[in-house]
Amino acid sequence: MYALVDPRDGRARYVGVTTRPLLARLAGHHSAACGRLRDWFADLASVGTGPTIVALEWIDGTSRDACEAECEWIAFLNDDGRLLNERVRANLTHKHTAGKSTAPHSTE
C-alpha cells in the first residue's frame, strides 16, 4: 500500500496497491497518468517538482485483503477531499468512522 504525496504540503493525493518496487510504480504513474492525476502531475511539474511515493502498509494476504485495506486508507486520508483516486470519485462506501484518529491497521 502506498501514497503519492504532494511535496508542497506533505499531503497524500493518491492511494494505491502495488506488488512492484515503489520507484518502479511511481515511474509507471508518470508514464500512464490520466485525468485528474495527470493534471496534478502537470501542476507539480510547472513548479519544478513531482510527487513523492511513500509506503503506508505491507499487506500479507489476498487481493481482496489489499482492496479492503486500500479502501480503508482512502477513507482515512480523504478527510479533506483531496485524493484523486477514482474510487473516491465513484463515491464508494468506506468503513471510515467519524472521529477516527489512527491509521487503518494501526496498533495504537
Secondary structure, 3 states (H helix, E strand, C coil): CEEEEECCCCEEEEEECCCCCHHHHHHHHHHHCCHHHHHHHHHHHHCCCCCEEEECCCCCCCHHHHHHHHHHHHHHHCCCCCCCCHHHHCCCCCCCCCCCCCCCCCCC
